[in-house]
Each structure stands twice: as structure tokens, then as C-alpha cells.
Amino acid sequence: MMLQRPHDYFVTGTDTEIGKTLVSAALLLALAQRGQSTIGMKPVAAGADLIDGVWHNEDVDALMAAATMRAAPELVAPYLMQTPAAPHIVAELENVTISGAHIQSCYQVLTTQADVVIVEGVGGFCVPLNADLDTADMAQTLGLPVILVVGMRLGCISHALLTAEAIAARGLKLAGWVANTVDENMLYPDENLAALRARLPAPLLGRIPRINELTQTRRAQAAAACLNLNFLTL
């Protein structure tokens, strides 16, 4: 496990399409407002479009837009794959060998370029990357405290508690969690939030409503305004 930097965090979620990128970008913006230089990293990204001869992933682009420092794309997203599917399947189809050591090396380079590096996982906390490596292994190798994005919808309590247990089982600290509204029509959202606050062993960093802004940047700005980072080591 690497020596932990005090300002870096690993962002995971209770599922895929749960708001990890939104929260990661919001964290980058909020930390920049505190005067810190920032870089976002998404080590494994599946799903890309060819634009002007360059492969672009929407999540990676959002992180790069929210960061204060411009970093080499191959460091920000060392494994950028084309097909939007489970990463271990895509990696095999596209003949990509995902290496935890290479991810660690890229992260270490990024730490020399900014005060803060926010690392976003892929999918949930235990998504396979290859036959021998999953995202939990990646988080454990980096050794970063974890911020959990809880998608507020039916079933979120069990998903969040199970993910918190998995994080603890890897010897990692759950530094905080963010409640992100996925289902605007969820019944009893306040009661669900209260149940999570009573059971998760970390502070609530913010509650994000459904944001319907048209651009990634404006969505991230709106989400950043919902965060309270006073509980974090900054």
C-alpha cells in the first residue's frame, strides 16, 4: 500500500451510473475554490467516441474540465477503452491488459503535478478488471481514503452498507459519503437518508438533488455547491 497523501481520495459508488463522475468533478471544483491545484484521474474507462481523430470518454472529459491542472490524457485515463460495457469483458475483447502497477505508476506521476488527485473508480467497488484484479484491489493498491457516492433510490441502504463493509474489509478508510438523487420519485427519501446517516461509519458530505443543467460543467458546479468538505482532511 502506498504512503497516503492527505488530500487525495478514491471515489466509488453503490452501483454504476450512480453519480461518481458528478461527485468527483464537484470535489475538484470545491477543492479548487479552497486554493488547491487539482487533477482528476479515471484509471479505467469503458466507452469512447472518436472525435477529430482522438478517443474521448465523457467521464474523463468531465474530470479534465473540472481540474485546475492540465495533465497528459494517458496519465488521467491510462486504460481508455472503446466499448461501453463491463471493463474486464471489454479489456479482453480489445486485447488490453489492465495492470495495477501501471495505474499506481500513473497516479504517482500525477501527484507531482497537483496538490490534490481525485481518483474515480469504475462501476461499483468490486467490479472485475481482469481475471486477477478488481476495482477494490486498485483502491487498496493506491491506499487512498474512500468517498462513497450513494445513489438515492429504492435499495440504496443495503447497497451502501454492503459497500462500506467491503471498503473496511480492504483496510481502507471511508472518509465520507455523498447522497446523490437518482430517483426523483423515491418514496421517503428523508427517512432513507436518516437511516444511512445512522448506519454508515462516516460523515455525510452533501446531498445532491437531481440536476438538470445541460452541460457537465454546470452540473458539476451545482453539485459542488451542495458539498460540505469540512469533515475531510484538507
C-alpha positions as YAML, in Angstrom:
chain: A
units: angstrom
residues:
- id: 1
  name: MET
  ca: [0.00, 0.00, 0.00]
- id: 2
  name: MET
  ca: [1.28, 3.44, -0.93]
- id: 3
  name: LEU
  ca: [2.03, 6.26, 1.50]
- id: 4
  name: GLN
  ca: [-1.19, 8.23, 1.72]
- id: 5
  name: ARG
  ca: [-1.27, 11.86, 0.66]
- id: 6
  name: PRO
  ca: [-3.55, 13.88, 2.94]
- id: 7
  name: HIS
  ca: [-5.68, 15.46, 0.21]
- id: 8
  name: ASP
  ca: [-6.23, 12.61, -2.26]
- id: 9
  name: TYR
  ca: [-9.38, 10.47, -2.35]
- id: 10
  name: PHE
  ca: [-10.77, 7.46, -4.19]
- id: 11
  name: VAL
  ca: [-14.39, 7.91, -5.28]
- id: 12
  name: THR
  ca: [-16.55, 4.82, -5.57]
- id: 13
  name: GLY
  ca: [-20.29, 4.22, -5.81]
- id: 14
  name: THR
  ca: [-23.03, 1.85, -4.82]
- id: 15
  name: ASP
  ca: [-23.50, 0.93, -8.49]
- id: 16
  name: THR
  ca: [-22.73, 2.10, -11.99]
- id: 17
  name: GLU
  ca: [-24.43, 5.27, -13.34]
- id: 18
  name: ILE
  ca: [-24.80, 6.49, -9.78]
- id: 19
  name: GLY
  ca: [-23.03, 9.86, -9.96]
- id: 20
  name: LYS
  ca: [-19.36, 9.09, -9.31]
- id: 21
  name: THR
  ca: [-18.17, 11.41, -12.07]
- id: 22
  name: LEU
  ca: [-20.51, 14.20, -10.99]
- id: 23
  name: VAL
  ca: [-19.24, 13.99, -7.41]
- id: 24
  name: SER
  ca: [-15.60, 13.64, -8.47]
- id: 25
  name: ALA
  ca: [-15.85, 16.74, -10.67]
- id: 26
  name: ALA
  ca: [-17.68, 18.59, -7.88]
- id: 27
  name: LEU
  ca: [-14.89, 17.68, -5.45]
- id: 28
  name: LEU
  ca: [-12.29, 19.01, -7.88]
- id: 29
  name: LEU
  ca: [-14.17, 22.31, -8.20]
- id: 30
  name: ALA
  ca: [-14.79, 22.64, -4.46]
- id: 31
  name: LEU
  ca: [-11.15, 21.95, -3.61]
- id: 32
  name: ALA
  ca: [-10.00, 24.45, -6.23]
- id: 33
  name: GLN
  ca: [-12.16, 27.05, -4.50]
- id: 34
  name: ARG
  ca: [-10.02, 26.43, -1.42]
- id: 35
  name: GLY
  ca: [-6.92, 27.34, -3.40]
- id: 36
  name: GLN
  ca: [-5.62, 23.87, -4.14]
- id: 37
  name: SER
  ca: [-4.41, 22.70, -7.53]
- id: 38
  name: THR
  ca: [-6.32, 19.64, -8.68]
- id: 39
  name: ILE
  ca: [-6.23, 16.74, -11.12]
- id: 40
  name: GLY
  ca: [-8.86, 14.07, -11.68]
- id: 41
  name: MET
  ca: [-7.97, 10.52, -12.65]
- id: 42
  name: LYS
  ca: [-10.13, 7.69, -14.01]
- id: 43
  name: PRO
  ca: [-7.73, 4.76, -14.38]
- id: 44
  name: VAL
  ca: [-10.19, 2.54, -16.24]
- id: 45
  name: ALA
  ca: [-12.85, 3.93, -18.57]
- id: 46
  name: ALA
  ca: [-15.01, 1.86, -20.91]
- id: 47
  name: GLY
  ca: [-16.90, 3.65, -23.67]
- id: 48
  name: ALA
  ca: [-15.36, 6.20, -26.01]
- id: 49
  name: ASP
  ca: [-16.20, 8.16, -29.15]
- id: 50
  name: LEU
  ca: [-13.74, 9.14, -31.86]
- id: 51
  name: ILE
  ca: [-13.77, 12.94, -32.21]
- id: 52
  name: ASP
  ca: [-11.33, 14.62, -34.60]
- id: 53
  name: GLY
  ca: [-9.13, 11.54, -34.52]
- id: 54
  name: VAL
  ca: [-8.97, 11.36, -30.69]
- id: 55
  name: TRP
  ca: [-10.88, 8.93, -28.46]
- id: 56
  name: HIS
  ca: [-12.97, 10.71, -25.85]
- id: 57
  name: ASN
  ca: [-14.77, 9.32, -22.81]
- id: 58
  name: GLU
  ca: [-17.46, 11.53, -21.30]
- id: 59
  name: ASP
  ca: [-16.39, 10.86, -17.70]
- id: 60
  name: VAL
  ca: [-12.72, 11.50, -18.41]
- id: 61
  name: ASP
  ca: [-13.55, 14.73, -20.25]
- id: 62
  name: ALA
  ca: [-15.64, 15.89, -17.28]
- id: 63
  name: LEU
  ca: [-12.78, 15.28, -14.85]
- id: 64
  name: MET
  ca: [-10.28, 17.07, -17.07]
- id: 65
  name: ALA
  ca: [-12.63, 20.04, -17.46]
- id: 66
  name: ALA
  ca: [-13.09, 20.34, -13.68]
- id: 67
  name: ALA
  ca: [-9.37, 20.13, -12.83]
- id: 68
  name: THR
  ca: [-7.16, 23.17, -12.45]
- id: 69
  name: MET
  ca: [-4.09, 21.44, -13.88]
- id: 70
  name: ARG
  ca: [-3.77, 20.02, -17.38]
- id: 71
  name: ALA
  ca: [-2.33, 16.51, -17.25]
- id: 72
  name: ALA
  ca: [-1.46, 14.10, -20.03]
- id: 73
  name: PRO
  ca: [-4.56, 12.10, -21.06]
- id: 74
  name: GLU
  ca: [-2.61, 8.85, -20.87]
- id: 75
  name: LEU
  ca: [-1.99, 9.55, -17.17]
- id: 76
  name: VAL
  ca: [-5.53, 10.69, -16.39]
- id: 77
  name: ALA
  ca: [-7.03, 7.64, -18.12]
- id: 78
  name: PRO
  ca: [-4.31, 5.01, -18.63]
- id: 79
  name: TYR
  ca: [-6.90, 2.46, -19.77]
- id: 80
  name: LEU
  ca: [-9.39, 4.15, -22.09]
- id: 81
  name: MET
  ca: [-11.34, 1.51, -23.97]
- id: 82
  name: GLN
  ca: [-13.93, 1.93, -26.68]
- id: 83
  name: THR
  ca: [-16.86, -0.34, -25.84]
- id: 84
  name: PRO
  ca: [-19.32, 0.78, -23.11]
- id: 85
  name: ALA
  ca: [-19.54, -2.49, -21.17]
- id: 86
  name: ALA
  ca: [-18.05, -4.26, -18.16]
- id: 87
  name: PRO
  ca: [-14.32, -3.42, -18.17]
- id: 88
  name: HIS
  ca: [-12.98, -6.97, -17.83]
- id: 89
  name: ILE
  ca: [-15.05, -8.04, -20.84]
- id: 90
  name: VAL
  ca: [-14.04, -5.02, -22.93]
- id: 91
  name: ALA
  ca: [-10.38, -5.43, -21.99]
- id: 92
  name: GLU
  ca: [-10.40, -9.00, -23.29]
- id: 93
  name: LEU
  ca: [-12.25, -8.01, -26.48]
- id: 94
  name: GLU
  ca: [-9.87, -5.13, -27.17]
- id: 95
  name: ASN
  ca: [-6.70, -7.03, -26.14]
- id: 96
  name: VAL
  ca: [-5.97, -4.68, -23.25]
- id: 97
  name: THR
  ca: [-4.09, -5.93, -20.19]
- id: 98
  name: ILE
  ca: [-5.02, -3.83, -17.18]
- id: 99
  name: SER
  ca: [-2.13, -3.59, -14.73]
- id: 100
  name: GLY
  ca: [-2.46, -2.36, -11.17]
- id: 101
  name: ALA
  ca: [1.24, -1.48, -11.15]
- id: 102
  name: HIS
  ca: [0.80, 0.76, -14.20]
- id: 103
  name: ILE
  ca: [-2.19, 2.51, -12.62]
- id: 104
  name: GLN
  ca: [-0.14, 3.10, -9.48]
- id: 105
  name: SER
  ca: [2.74, 4.48, -11.55]
- id: 106
  name: CYS
  ca: [0.45, 6.92, -13.39]
- id: 107
  name: TYR
  ca: [-1.08, 8.06, -10.11]
- id: 108
  name: GLN
  ca: [2.36, 8.69, -8.64]
- id: 109
  name: VAL
  ca: [3.28, 10.92, -11.59]
- id: 110
  name: LEU
  ca: [0.05, 12.89, -11.19]
- id: 111
  name: THR
  ca: [0.80, 13.51, -7.51]
- id: 112
  name: THR
  ca: [3.85, 15.51, -8.58]
- id: 113
  name: GLN
  ca: [1.67, 17.81, -10.69]
- id: 114
  name: ALA
  ca: [-1.08, 18.93, -8.29]
- id: 115
  name: ASP
  ca: [-1.92, 19.34, -4.62]
- id: 116
  name: VAL
  ca: [-4.91, 17.03, -4.97]
- id: 117
  name: VAL
  ca: [-5.61, 13.97, -7.11]
- id: 118
  name: ILE
  ca: [-9.17, 12.63, -7.07]
- id: 119
  name: VAL
  ca: [-9.30, 9.07, -8.42]
- id: 120
  name: GLU
  ca: [-12.63, 7.82, -9.72]
- id: 121
  name: GLY
  ca: [-13.31, 4.12, -9.86]
- id: 122
  name: VAL
  ca: [-15.36, 2.31, -12.47]
- id: 123
  name: GLY
  ca: [-18.79, 0.86, -11.72]
- id: 124
  name: GLY
  ca: [-19.21, -0.29, -8.12]
- id: 125
  name: PHE
  ca: [-16.45, -1.06, -5.62]
- id: 126
  name: CYS
  ca: [-15.76, -4.67, -6.65]
- id: 127
  name: VAL
  ca: [-16.03, -4.57, -10.43]
- id: 128
  name: PRO
  ca: [-13.61, -7.03, -12.12]
- id: 129
  name: LEU
  ca: [-10.86, -5.54, -14.28]
- id: 130
  name: ASN
  ca: [-9.29, -8.84, -15.31]
- id: 131
  name: ALA
  ca: [-9.13, -12.40, -14.00]
- id: 132
  name: ASP
  ca: [-6.95, -11.38, -11.05]
- id: 133
  name: LEU
  ca: [-7.73, -7.70, -10.41]
- id: 134
  name: ASP
  ca: [-10.82, -5.71, -9.47]
- id: 135
  name: THR
  ca: [-11.52, -2.11, -8.52]
- id: 136
  name: ALA
  ca: [-11.26, -2.95, -4.82]
- id: 137
  name: ASP
  ca: [-7.71, -4.19, -5.48]
- id: 138
  name: MET
  ca: [-6.98, -0.94, -7.31]
- id: 139
  name: ALA
  ca: [-8.25, 1.15, -4.41]
- id: 140
  name: GLN
  ca: [-6.25, -0.95, -1.96]
- id: 141
  name: THR
  ca: [-3.07, -0.57, -4.01]
- id: 142
  name: LEU
  ca: [-3.45, 3.21, -4.08]
- id: 143
  name: GLY
  ca: [-4.26, 3.19, -0.37]
- id: 144
  name: LEU
  ca: [-6.49, 6.25, -0.53]
- id: 145
  name: PRO
  ca: [-9.37, 7.10, 1.79]
- id: 146
  name: VAL
  ca: [-12.66, 6.45, 0.04]
- id: 147
  name: ILE
  ca: [-15.62, 8.71, -0.66]
- id: 148
  name: LEU
  ca: [-18.76, 6.71, -1.36]
- id: 149
  name: VAL
  ca: [-21.46, 8.01, -3.70]
- id: 150
  name: VAL
  ca: [-24.82, 6.59, -2.67]
- id: 151
  name: GLY
  ca: [-27.43, 6.67, -5.41]
- id: 152
  name: MET
  ca: [-30.65, 7.58, -3.62]
- id: 153
  name: ARG
  ca: [-33.24, 5.13, -4.85]
- id: 154
  name: LEU
  ca: [-35.04, 2.05, -3.59]
- id: 155
  name: GLY
  ca: [-32.46, -0.45, -2.30]
- id: 156
  name: CYS
  ca: [-29.76, 2.11, -1.60]
- id: 157
  name: ILE
  ca: [-29.47, 1.33, 2.12]
- id: 158
  name: SER
  ca: [-28.36, -2.27, 1.63]
- id: 159
  name: HIS
  ca: [-26.10, -1.33, -1.29]
- id: 160
  name: ALA
  ca: [-24.41, 1.40, 0.74]
- id: 161
  name: LEU
  ca: [-23.90, -0.72, 3.86]
- id: 162
  name: LEU
  ca: [-22.50, -3.65, 1.86]
- id: 163
  name: THR
  ca: [-20.12, -1.33, 0.03]
- id: 164
  name: ALA
  ca: [-18.98, 0.20, 3.33]
- id: 165
  name: GLU
  ca: [-18.27, -3.30, 4.64]
- id: 166
  name: ALA
  ca: [-16.25, -4.13, 1.51]
- id: 167
  name: ILE
  ca: [-14.22, -0.93, 1.90]
- id: 168
  name: ALA
  ca: [-13.45, -1.75, 5.55]
- id: 169
  name: ALA
  ca: [-12.54, -5.33, 4.63]
- id: 170
  name: ARG
  ca: [-9.78, -3.94, 2.39]
- id: 171
  name: GLY
  ca: [-8.36, -1.95, 5.29]
- id: 172
  name: LEU
  ca: [-9.40, 1.36, 3.74]
- id: 173
  name: LYS
  ca: [-10.94, 4.34, 5.49]
- id: 174
  name: LEU
  ca: [-14.40, 5.52, 4.46]
- id: 175
  name: ALA
  ca: [-13.77, 9.26, 4.68]
- id: 176
  name: GLY
  ca: [-17.30, 10.34, 3.82]
- id: 177
  name: TRP
  ca: [-20.30, 9.74, 1.63]
- id: 178
  name: VAL
  ca: [-22.49, 11.75, -0.71]
- id: 179
  name: ALA
  ca: [-26.19, 11.21, -1.26]
- id: 180
  name: ASN
  ca: [-26.93, 11.70, -4.95]
- id: 181
  name: THR
  ca: [-30.55, 11.75, -6.08]
- id: 182
  name: VAL
  ca: [-31.02, 9.14, -8.80]
- id: 183
  name: ASP
  ca: [-34.77, 8.63, -8.49]
- id: 184
  name: GLU
  ca: [-36.65, 11.89, -8.00]
- id: 185
  name: ASN
  ca: [-39.79, 9.90, -7.20]
- id: 186
  name: MET
  ca: [-38.22, 7.79, -4.46]
- id: 187
  name: LEU
  ca: [-40.60, 7.27, -1.56]
- id: 188
  name: TYR
  ca: [-39.49, 8.53, 1.86]
- id: 189
  name: PRO
  ca: [-36.12, 9.97, 0.79]
- id: 190
  name: ASP
  ca: [-35.58, 11.79, 4.10]
- id: 191
  name: GLU
  ca: [-36.21, 8.63, 6.09]
- id: 192
  name: ASN
  ca: [-33.79, 6.68, 3.89]
- id: 193
  name: LEU
  ca: [-31.18, 9.39, 4.34]
- id: 194
  name: ALA
  ca: [-31.64, 9.27, 8.10]
- id: 195
  name: ALA
  ca: [-31.19, 5.50, 8.10]
- id: 196
  name: LEU
  ca: [-27.96, 5.85, 6.16]
- id: 197
  name: ARG
  ca: [-26.63, 8.59, 8.44]
- id: 198
  name: ALA
  ca: [-27.30, 6.38, 11.45]
- id: 199
  name: ARG
  ca: [-25.56, 3.36, 9.98]
- id: 200
  name: LEU
  ca: [-22.66, 4.48, 7.77]
- id: 201
  name: PRO
  ca: [-19.44, 4.97, 9.75]
- id: 202
  name: ALA
  ca: [-18.52, 8.25, 8.06]
- id: 203
  name: PRO
  ca: [-19.93, 11.77, 7.73]
- id: 204
  name: LEU
  ca: [-22.40, 12.86, 5.08]
- id: 205
  name: LEU
  ca: [-20.56, 15.33, 2.82]
- id: 206
  name: GLY
  ca: [-23.58, 16.50, 0.89]
- id: 207
  name: ARG
  ca: [-26.98, 15.77, -0.55]
- id: 208
  name: ILE
  ca: [-27.26, 16.44, -4.27]
- id: 209
  name: PRO
  ca: [-30.69, 16.91, -5.85]
- id: 210
  name: ARG
  ca: [-31.46, 15.85, -9.39]
- id: 211
  name: ILE
  ca: [-29.56, 18.38, -11.51]
- id: 212
  name: ASN
  ca: [-30.92, 19.07, -14.96]
- id: 213
  name: GLU
  ca: [-28.30, 21.54, -16.19]
- id: 214
  name: LEU
  ca: [-27.39, 20.97, -19.82]
- id: 215
  name: THR
  ca: [-23.60, 20.92, -19.56]
- id: 216
  name: GLN
  ca: [-21.25, 18.77, -17.50]
- id: 217
  name: THR
  ca: [-19.53, 21.86, -16.12]
- id: 218
  name: ARG
  ca: [-22.73, 23.47, -14.88]
- id: 219
  name: ARG
  ca: [-23.89, 20.20, -13.32]
- id: 220
  name: ALA
  ca: [-20.58, 19.87, -11.52]
- id: 221
  name: GLN
  ca: [-20.75, 23.47, -10.31]
- id: 222
  name: ALA
  ca: [-24.25, 22.93, -8.94]
- id: 223
  name: ALA
  ca: [-23.15, 19.72, -7.22]
- id: 224
  name: ALA
  ca: [-20.07, 21.41, -5.73]
- id: 225
  name: ALA
  ca: [-22.35, 23.95, -4.04]
- id: 226
  name: CYS
  ca: [-24.05, 21.05, -2.20]
- id: 227
  name: LEU
  ca: [-20.84, 19.69, -0.65]
- id: 228
  name: ASN
  ca: [-19.52, 20.35, 2.84]
- id: 229
  name: LEU
  ca: [-15.85, 19.39, 2.92]
- id: 230
  name: ASN
  ca: [-15.22, 20.48, 6.49]
- id: 231
  name: PHE
  ca: [-15.20, 16.83, 7.58]
- id: 232
  name: LEU
  ca: [-12.34, 15.95, 5.24]
- id: 233
  name: THR
  ca: [-8.61, 16.25, 5.83]
- id: 234
  name: LEU
  ca: [-7.73, 19.25, 3.66]
...
